[in-house]
Amino acid sequence: MNAAFGFWNSDASRLIFDPALFLYGRVSIALEVDPKSARIFAFAAVREERSLVHKGSALDPALDRLEAFCNGAVHLVGALLHKSHEGFIS
């Protein structure tokens, strides 16, 4: 069994891909960044059944919450969105 990659042996002859195993311990993050200032103005993160969304001011405490949300994750995956995608995180 190689749960780190989302595969498990159904028997000795084949591997089965299980999305739940693949996603376990991973955090998906989307950052919205203003290209003129290169500053984050919004983000969202998903980890298993939980999510975290930030829009607006007070970025430092929000980043602290994001760090705590990601603590212990196996992998972080994500996307960087620029201002033309504004509103993507809702």
C-alpha positions in Angstrom: 0.0 0.0 0.0 1.3 3.4 -0.9 -1.3 5.8 0.6 1.0 8.7 0.2 0.2 8.6 -3.5 -3.4 7.4 -3.2 -2.8 3.8 -4.3 -3.5 0.5 -2.5 -3.2 -3.1 -3.5 -6.6 -4.7 -4.1 -4.7 -8.0 -4.5 -1.1 -8.9 -5.4 -1.7 -8.2 -9.1 -3.0 -4.6 -9.3 -3.1 -1.2 -7.7 -6.2 0.8 -7.2 -6.3 4.6 -7.1 -8.3 6.0 -4.2 -8.8 9.8 -4.4 -9.6 10.0 -0.7 -6.2 8.5 0.1 -4.5 10.9 -2.4 -6.2 13.9 -0.9 -5.6 12.9 2.8 -3.2 15.3 4.5 -3.1 17.7 1.6 -4.1 21.4 1.7 -5.2 23.2 -1.5 -4.6 26.9 -1.4 -5.7 29.7 -3.8 -4.1 33.1 -3.4 -5.5 36.3 -5.0 -2.7 38.8 -5.6 -2.8 42.3 -6.9 -0.2 42.4 -9.8 0.6 46.1 -9.3 1.4 45.8 -5.6 2.3 42.0 -5.5 0.2 41.8 -2.3 -2.2 39.1 -1.3 -5.8 40.5 -1.0 -7.7 37.2 -0.6 -7.1 33.5 -0.1 -9.0 30.3 0.4 -7.8 26.9 1.6 -9.4 23.4 1.7 -8.3 20.5 3.7 -10.4 17.3 3.7 -13.8 18.5 4.8 -12.7 21.9 6.2 -12.1 25.2 4.5 -10.7 28.7 5.4 -11.5 31.9 3.4 -10.1 35.4 3.9 -11.1 38.5 2.0 -10.3 42.0 3.2 -7.9 43.7 5.6 -6.2 42.3 8.6 -4.0 40.0 6.5 -1.4 39.2 9.2 -3.8 37.5 11.6 -5.5 35.7 8.6 -2.1 34.4 7.5 -1.5 33.1 11.0 -4.8 31.2 10.8 -3.8 29.8 7.4 -0.5 28.6 8.9 -2.3 26.9 11.7 -4.8 25.4 9.2 -1.8 24.0 7.2 0.1 22.7 10.2 0.9 19.0 9.8 -0.1 18.8 6.1 1.7 16.2 3.9 1.7 18.5 0.9 0.5 22.0 0.0 -0.9 22.5 -3.5 -2.3 25.7 -4.9 -2.9 28.4 -7.4 -1.9 32.0 -7.7 -4.6 34.2 -9.1 -4.1 37.8 -10.2 -6.5 40.7 -10.0 -8.3 39.9 -13.2 -9.6 36.8 -11.4 -11.0 38.9 -8.6 -14.1 37.4 -7.1 -12.9 33.9 -7.8 -12.8 33.3 -4.1 -16.3 33.8 -2.8 
